[in-house]
Amino acid sequence: MKTDINEINRNVYDIKNKDEYDFKIKKGLTKEIIKEISKQKKDPDWMKEFRLKALDVYNELELPTWGPNLSELNMDEIATYVRPKTKLNNSWEDVPEDIKNTFDKLGIPDAEKESLAGVGAQYDSEVVYHSMKEDLIKQGVIYTDMETAIREYPDLVKEHFMKCVPVYDHKFVALHGAVWSGGSFVYVPKGVKVDIPLQSYFRLNSPEAGQFEHTLIIVDEGASLHFIEGCSAPKYNKVNLHAGCVELYVKDNGYLRYSTIENWSKNMLNLNTKKAIVGKNAQVDWVSRIFWF
């Protein structure tokens, strides 16, 4: 029997761990902080320069007037980068117990076993788990975290990164360009049909922090993909910020179904920006549900 999505007890998303981390950037938004994030991320020079230019744009632009009330937001009280106490893992058994237990309670490992061709899991600012079925790798499908993509597929990333959603779109896109971390990169080669979904899940745990993951998906000519994203964070009496960015490129005759389910506590300011560029005779089916608890 199927579960009605409106009947789900959303308090399950209020689980929280102790705020432990390997590194947490100091609060605020300055050139020194951006340079430190870039250093921690081991950015190539072009990305470091991109971040600094995006910060300049952020400082130039006014707050948007068409969105939610942002009077609670003070960037001097937000830490824009939090690295958890773990590296990127290819096995759930290698993920630290407290982090693994969080994703267990959210049902991510079970979903991977039952119905997914690949999974990425981000905790605070870093992807902590990633896997994909071998048959997709053999077909040339790329599904990895953004930092790995920058290292291993630099030309493909540079050609598309923040071209669909340019930093001048609005102030919080510029903020994202300056402080982004983590996220997913997907490339489906020409003619390849990915019949089983890929899923990335983004979990923010640290209070008074931001999550700024970047999703970049390229579906080449005649290819198809179903990609699912999930996001959540626990309740705090402090303001948290989510300003991710999603860029979808679907080339001629391609198909993408992009599904996202977000479960946010009411202390979270959610300022995501998502856009798609769709080629001739191509199609994007976009399904999005956002819940607050």
PELIN-V56530 format. One record per residue. N is the residue number from 1. RES is the residue in three letters. PHI is phi as a letter, one per 20 degrees, with the letter a starting at -180 (* if undefined). BURIAL is I if it has 16 or more other C-alpha atoms within 10 Angstrom, else O. Layout:
n=N res=RES phi=PHI burial=BURIAL
n=N res=RES phi=PHI burial=BURIAL
//
This chain:
n=1 res=MET phi=* burial=O
n=2 res=LYS phi=f burial=O
n=3 res=THR phi=e burial=O
n=4 res=ASP phi=f burial=O
n=5 res=ILE phi=f burial=O
n=6 res=ASN phi=f burial=O
n=7 res=GLU phi=e burial=O
n=8 res=ILE phi=f burial=O
n=9 res=ASN phi=f burial=O
n=10 res=ARG phi=f burial=O
n=11 res=ASN phi=f burial=O
n=12 res=VAL phi=f burial=O
n=13 res=TYR phi=e burial=I
n=14 res=ASP phi=e burial=I
n=15 res=ILE phi=f burial=O
n=16 res=LYS phi=b burial=I
n=17 res=ASN phi=d burial=O
n=18 res=LYS phi=g burial=O
n=19 res=ASP phi=f burial=O
n=20 res=GLU phi=d burial=O
n=21 res=TYR phi=b burial=O
n=22 res=ASP phi=e burial=O
n=23 res=PHE phi=b burial=O
n=24 res=LYS phi=c burial=I
n=25 res=ILE phi=f burial=I
n=26 res=LYS phi=f burial=O
n=27 res=LYS phi=f burial=I
n=28 res=GLY phi=o burial=O
n=29 res=LEU phi=b burial=I
n=30 res=THR phi=c burial=O
n=31 res=LYS phi=f burial=O
n=32 res=GLU phi=f burial=O
n=33 res=ILE phi=f burial=I
n=34 res=ILE phi=f burial=I
n=35 res=LYS phi=f burial=I
n=36 res=GLU phi=f burial=I
n=37 res=ILE phi=g burial=I
n=38 res=SER phi=f burial=I
n=39 res=LYS phi=f burial=O
n=40 res=GLN phi=f burial=O
n=41 res=LYS phi=e burial=I
n=42 res=LYS phi=l burial=O
n=43 res=ASP phi=f burial=I
n=44 res=PRO phi=f burial=O
n=45 res=ASP phi=g burial=O
n=46 res=TRP phi=f burial=O
n=47 res=MET phi=f burial=I
n=48 res=LYS phi=g burial=I
n=49 res=GLU phi=f burial=I
n=50 res=PHE phi=f burial=O
n=51 res=ARG phi=g burial=I
n=52 res=LEU phi=f burial=I
n=53 res=LYS phi=f burial=I
n=54 res=ALA phi=f burial=I
n=55 res=LEU phi=f burial=I
n=56 res=ASP phi=g burial=I
n=57 res=VAL phi=f burial=I
n=58 res=TYR phi=g burial=I
n=59 res=ASN phi=f burial=O
n=60 res=GLU phi=f burial=O
n=61 res=LEU phi=e burial=O
n=62 res=GLU phi=e burial=O
n=63 res=LEU phi=f burial=O
n=64 res=PRO phi=f burial=O
n=65 res=THR phi=d burial=O
n=66 res=TRP phi=e burial=O
n=67 res=GLY phi=d burial=O
n=68 res=PRO phi=f burial=O
n=69 res=ASN phi=f burial=O
n=70 res=LEU phi=d burial=O
n=71 res=SER phi=f burial=O
n=72 res=GLU phi=f burial=O
n=73 res=LEU phi=e burial=O
n=74 res=ASN phi=c burial=O
n=75 res=MET phi=f burial=O
n=76 res=ASP phi=f burial=O
n=77 res=GLU phi=d burial=I
n=78 res=ILE phi=d burial=I
n=79 res=ALA phi=e burial=I
n=80 res=THR phi=e burial=I
n=81 res=TYR phi=b burial=I
n=82 res=VAL phi=c burial=I
n=83 res=ARG phi=e burial=I
n=84 res=PRO phi=f burial=I
n=85 res=LYS phi=e burial=O
n=86 res=THR phi=a burial=I
n=87 res=LYS phi=e burial=O
n=88 res=LEU phi=f burial=I
n=89 res=ASN phi=d burial=I
n=90 res=ASN phi=d burial=O
n=91 res=SER phi=c burial=O
n=92 res=TRP phi=f burial=I
n=93 res=GLU phi=f burial=O
n=94 res=ASP phi=e burial=O
n=95 res=VAL phi=f burial=I
n=96 res=PRO phi=g burial=O
n=97 res=GLU phi=g burial=O
n=98 res=ASP phi=f burial=O
n=99 res=ILE phi=f burial=I
n=100 res=LYS phi=g burial=I
n=101 res=ASN phi=f burial=O
n=102 res=THR phi=f burial=I
n=103 res=PHE phi=f burial=I
n=104 res=ASP phi=g burial=O
n=105 res=LYS phi=f burial=O
n=106 res=LEU phi=e burial=I
n=107 res=GLY phi=n burial=O
n=108 res=ILE phi=f burial=I
n=109 res=PRO phi=g burial=I
n=110 res=ASP phi=f burial=O
n=111 res=ALA phi=f burial=O
n=112 res=GLU phi=f burial=I
n=113 res=LYS phi=f burial=O
n=114 res=GLU phi=e burial=O
n=115 res=SER phi=b burial=O
n=116 res=LEU phi=c burial=I
n=117 res=ALA phi=e burial=I
n=118 res=GLY phi=a burial=I
n=119 res=VAL phi=b burial=I
n=120 res=GLY phi=c burial=I
n=121 res=ALA phi=c burial=I
n=122 res=GLN phi=d burial=I
n=123 res=TYR phi=c burial=I
n=124 res=ASP phi=l burial=I
n=125 res=SER phi=e burial=I
n=126 res=GLU phi=c burial=I
n=127 res=VAL phi=f burial=I
n=128 res=VAL phi=d burial=I
n=129 res=TYR phi=b burial=I
n=130 res=HIS phi=b burial=I
n=131 res=SER phi=b burial=I
n=132 res=MET phi=b burial=I
n=133 res=LYS phi=f burial=O
n=134 res=GLU phi=f burial=O
n=135 res=ASP phi=f burial=O
n=136 res=LEU phi=f burial=I
n=137 res=ILE phi=f burial=O
n=138 res=LYS phi=f burial=O
n=139 res=GLN phi=e burial=O
n=140 res=GLY phi=n burial=O
n=141 res=VAL phi=f burial=I
n=142 res=ILE phi=d burial=I
n=143 res=TYR phi=b burial=I
n=144 res=THR phi=b burial=I
n=145 res=ASP phi=f burial=I
n=146 res=MET phi=f burial=I
n=147 res=GLU phi=f burial=I
n=148 res=THR phi=f burial=O
n=149 res=ALA phi=f burial=I
n=150 res=ILE phi=f burial=I
n=151 res=ARG phi=f burial=O
n=152 res=GLU phi=e burial=O
n=153 res=TYR phi=c burial=O
n=154 res=PRO phi=f burial=O
n=155 res=ASP phi=f burial=O
n=156 res=LEU phi=f burial=O
n=157 res=VAL phi=f burial=I
n=158 res=LYS phi=f burial=O
n=159 res=GLU phi=f burial=O
n=160 res=HIS phi=d burial=I
n=161 res=PHE phi=f burial=I
n=162 res=MET phi=l burial=I
n=163 res=LYS phi=e burial=O
n=164 res=CYS phi=f burial=I
n=165 res=VAL phi=c burial=I
n=166 res=PRO phi=f burial=O
n=167 res=VAL phi=f burial=I
n=168 res=TYR phi=e burial=O
n=169 res=ASP phi=g burial=O
n=170 res=HIS phi=a burial=I
n=171 res=LYS phi=g burial=I
n=172 res=PHE phi=e burial=I
n=173 res=VAL phi=f burial=I
n=174 res=ALA phi=f burial=I
n=175 res=LEU phi=g burial=I
n=176 res=HIS phi=g burial=I
n=177 res=GLY phi=g burial=I
n=178 res=ALA phi=f burial=I
n=179 res=VAL phi=c burial=I
n=180 res=TRP phi=g burial=I
n=181 res=SER phi=b burial=I
n=182 res=GLY phi=m burial=I
n=183 res=GLY phi=o burial=I
n=184 res=SER phi=c burial=I
n=185 res=PHE phi=c burial=I
n=186 res=VAL phi=c burial=I
n=187 res=TYR phi=c burial=I
n=188 res=VAL phi=d burial=I
n=189 res=PRO phi=f burial=I
n=190 res=LYS phi=g burial=I
n=191 res=GLY phi=m burial=O
n=192 res=VAL phi=e burial=I
n=193 res=LYS phi=d burial=I
n=194 res=VAL phi=e burial=I
n=195 res=ASP phi=f burial=O
n=196 res=ILE phi=d burial=O
n=197 res=PRO phi=f burial=I
n=198 res=LEU phi=d burial=I
n=199 res=GLN phi=b burial=I
n=200 res=SER phi=d burial=I
n=201 res=TYR phi=c burial=I
n=202 res=PHE phi=d burial=I
n=203 res=ARG phi=c burial=I
n=204 res=LEU phi=e burial=I
n=205 res=ASN phi=d burial=I
n=206 res=SER phi=f burial=I
n=207 res=PRO phi=f burial=I
n=208 res=GLU phi=l burial=I
n=209 res=ALA phi=c burial=I
n=210 res=GLY phi=c burial=I
n=211 res=GLN phi=c burial=I
n=212 res=PHE phi=c burial=I
n=213 res=GLU phi=f burial=I
n=214 res=HIS phi=d burial=I
n=215 res=THR phi=d burial=I
n=216 res=LEU phi=c burial=I
n=217 res=ILE phi=c burial=I
n=218 res=ILE phi=c burial=I
n=219 res=VAL phi=d burial=I
n=220 res=ASP phi=f burial=I
n=221 res=GLU phi=g burial=I
n=222 res=GLY phi=m burial=I
n=223 res=ALA phi=e burial=I
n=224 res=SER phi=b burial=I
n=225 res=LEU phi=b burial=I
n=226 res=HIS phi=d burial=I
n=227 res=PHE phi=d burial=I
n=228 res=ILE phi=d burial=I
n=229 res=GLU phi=c burial=I
n=230 res=GLY phi=c burial=I
n=231 res=CYS phi=b burial=I
n=232 res=SER phi=a burial=I
n=233 res=ALA phi=b burial=I
n=234 res=PRO phi=f burial=I
n=235 res=LYS phi=e burial=I
n=236 res=TYR phi=c burial=I
n=237 res=ASN phi=e burial=O
n=238 res=LYS phi=d burial=O
n=239 res=VAL phi=f burial=I
n=240 res=ASN phi=d burial=I
n=241 res=LEU phi=c burial=I
n=242 res=HIS phi=c burial=I
n=243 res=ALA phi=c burial=I
n=244 res=GLY phi=f burial=I
n=245 res=CYS phi=b burial=I
n=246 res=VAL phi=c burial=I
n=247 res=GLU phi=c burial=I
n=248 res=LEU phi=d burial=I
n=249 res=TYR phi=d burial=I
n=250 res=VAL phi=c burial=I
n=251 res=LYS phi=f burial=I
n=252 res=ASP phi=g burial=I
n=253 res=ASN phi=m burial=I
n=254 res=GLY phi=e burial=I
n=255 res=TYR phi=b burial=I
n=256 res=LEU phi=c burial=I
n=257 res=ARG phi=d burial=O
n=258 res=TYR phi=d burial=I
n=259 res=SER phi=d burial=I
n=260 res=THR phi=c burial=I
n=261 res=ILE phi=c burial=I
n=262 res=GLU phi=d burial=I
n=263 res=ASN phi=c burial=I
n=264 res=TRP phi=d burial=I
n=265 res=SER phi=f burial=I
n=266 res=LYS phi=f burial=I
n=267 res=ASN phi=e burial=I
n=268 res=MET phi=e burial=I
n=269 res=LEU phi=e burial=I
n=270 res=ASN phi=d burial=I
n=271 res=LEU phi=c burial=I
n=272 res=ASN phi=f burial=I
n=273 res=THR phi=c burial=I
n=274 res=LYS phi=c burial=O
n=275 res=LYS phi=b burial=O
n=276 res=ALA phi=c burial=O
n=277 res=ILE phi=d burial=I
n=278 res=VAL phi=c burial=I
n=279 res=GLY phi=e burial=I
n=280 res=LYS phi=f burial=O
n=281 res=ASN phi=l burial=O
n=282 res=ALA phi=e burial=I
n=283 res=GLN phi=b burial=I
n=284 res=VAL phi=c burial=I
n=285 res=ASP phi=d burial=O
n=286 res=TRP phi=d burial=O
n=287 res=VAL phi=c burial=O
n=288 res=SER phi=c burial=O
n=289 res=ARG phi=c burial=O
n=290 res=ILE phi=c burial=O
n=291 res=PHE phi=c burial=O
n=292 res=TRP phi=c burial=O
n=293 res=PHE phi=c burial=O
//
